Structures are given as structure tokens and as C-alpha cells.
Amino acid sequence: MSPVKVISQQPPGGRCGLYTRYAEAIEAVTGWPHSVVHSETRDAHGEGFPSLAIRDVALQPEDAFILTPEEIRIHLAGLGVAPGTLNALMVRLQAIHDDFMRPLSG
């Protein structure tokens, strides 16, 4: 199994697309491959969509709605990812997050 897994509906919606973009950025920076699993089960941040799991842990957003780059950084730091790698990843994740949030704030 891939170290980074997205559980998505088909076709992907907002958070499913966001988490897929996060996973692609994580793969690009860490080299950890990602997979996208399509599900018909809605179980946000669990065993259904939308979910982002890293090393078999489904990440839980503090606001119970959307994962932030900082929440991903904290999880990866706990896994021992080097600070330089985390800094490079945060730039990518923040740009993805800002792009996702832009239509919501305008």
C-alpha cells in the first residue's frame, strides 16, 4: 500500500480534489508514492471520502472540516520528516490550500 492515500468519491468533489493535490505535493517532495482509492462511502477523515491518510493514519482536521497544511506538517514532523523537507513541502501545500480557499473568500 502507498504511504499516502486519498479516499475520494468519483468524480472527486472539493475536498477530495484538495486532498489529491496535497498527496501529489507530498509525493513530489518526499518521494513517498500516493494512491487514490474511490469509495461510495461518505466518512470524512476516516475510512470513506474525503480522507487523507499518511502511513495508515487518517488525518483529522482540528475544525472537523478541512485539513490545513499545518496539520499535515505536524503529522509528518511526528514521523521524523526532516525540517528542510517540511519547509519545502509547506510552500507547496500552502499554495494549494490558498488556491482552494480563494473562491470561498471572494
C-alpha positions as CSV (number, residue, x, y, z in Angstrom):
1,M,0.0,0.0,0.0
2,S,1.1,3.6,-0.7
3,P,2.4,5.6,2.2
4,V,0.0,8.4,1.2
5,K,-3.6,7.5,0.4
6,V,-6.6,9.6,-0.6
7,I,-10.1,8.3,-0.3
8,S,-12.2,10.1,-2.9
9,Q,-15.6,10.0,-4.4
10,Q,-15.9,9.6,-8.1
11,P,-16.0,12.1,-9.6
12,P,-14.0,14.0,-6.9
13,G,-15.5,17.0,-5.3
14,G,-13.9,19.9,-3.5
15,R,-12.1,18.3,-0.5
16,C,-11.4,15.1,-2.5
17,G,-9.6,17.2,-5.1
18,L,-7.8,19.2,-2.5
19,Y,-6.6,16.1,-0.7
20,T,-5.4,14.6,-4.0
21,R,-3.4,17.7,-4.7
22,Y,-1.9,17.6,-1.2
23,A,-0.9,13.9,-1.8
24,E,0.7,14.8,-5.1
25,A,2.7,17.5,-3.4
26,I,3.8,15.2,-0.6
27,E,4.9,12.6,-3.2
28,A,6.9,15.3,-5.2
29,V,8.7,16.5,-2.1
30,T,9.2,13.3,0.0
31,G,9.2,10.7,-2.8
32,W,6.5,8.7,-1.0
33,P,4.1,7.4,-3.6
34,H,0.4,8.1,-3.3
35,S,-2.7,6.3,-4.3
36,V,-6.3,7.4,-4.8
37,V,-9.0,5.0,-3.8
38,H,-12.5,5.7,-4.9
39,S,-15.3,5.0,-2.5
40,E,-19.1,5.5,-2.3
41,T,-18.9,5.7,1.5
42,R,-19.0,9.1,3.0
43,D,-16.8,9.1,6.1
44,A,-14.8,12.3,6.2
45,H,-11.4,11.8,7.7
46,G,-11.9,8.1,8.3
47,E,-12.5,5.0,6.0
48,G,-14.5,6.8,3.4
49,F,-14.4,10.0,1.4
50,P,-12.9,12.6,1.7
51,S,-9.9,11.4,3.6
52,L,-6.1,11.8,3.5
53,A,-4.1,9.0,5.2
54,I,-0.4,9.1,5.7
55,R,1.4,6.0,6.9
56,D,-2.0,4.4,7.7
57,V,-3.3,7.2,9.8
58,A,-6.3,9.2,8.6
59,L,-5.5,12.8,9.4
60,Q,-8.1,14.6,11.5
61,P,-8.6,18.4,10.9
62,E,-8.9,20.5,14.0
63,D,-12.0,22.2,12.7
64,A,-13.5,18.8,11.7
65,F,-14.0,20.0,8.1
66,I,-10.8,20.6,6.1
67,L,-7.1,19.6,6.6
68,T,-4.7,22.5,6.6
69,P,-1.0,22.5,5.6
70,E,0.0,23.0,9.2
71,E,-1.9,19.9,10.3
72,I,-0.1,17.8,7.6
73,R,3.2,19.3,8.7
74,I,2.7,18.4,12.3
75,H,1.9,14.8,11.3
76,L,4.9,14.5,9.1
77,A,7.2,16.0,11.7
78,G,6.0,13.4,14.1
79,L,7.0,10.8,11.5
80,G,10.5,12.2,11.5
81,V,10.5,14.0,8.2
82,A,13.4,16.5,8.1
83,P,12.7,20.2,8.8
84,G,14.1,21.2,5.3
85,T,11.8,18.8,3.6
86,L,8.9,20.1,5.7
87,N,9.7,23.7,4.8
88,A,9.8,22.9,1.1
89,L,6.5,20.9,1.3
90,M,4.8,23.7,3.3
91,V,5.4,26.2,0.4
92,R,3.6,23.8,-2.0
93,L,0.8,22.8,0.4
94,Q,0.1,26.4,1.4
95,A,-0.2,27.4,-2.3
96,I,-2.6,24.5,-2.9
97,H,-4.7,25.5,0.2
98,D,-4.8,29.2,-0.8
99,D,-5.9,28.3,-4.3
100,F,-8.7,26.1,-2.9
101,M,-9.9,28.8,-0.5
102,R,-9.7,31.7,-2.9
103,P,-13.2,31.1,-4.4
104,L,-14.7,30.8,-0.9
105,S,-13.3,34.1,0.3
106,G,-14.2,36.2,-2.8
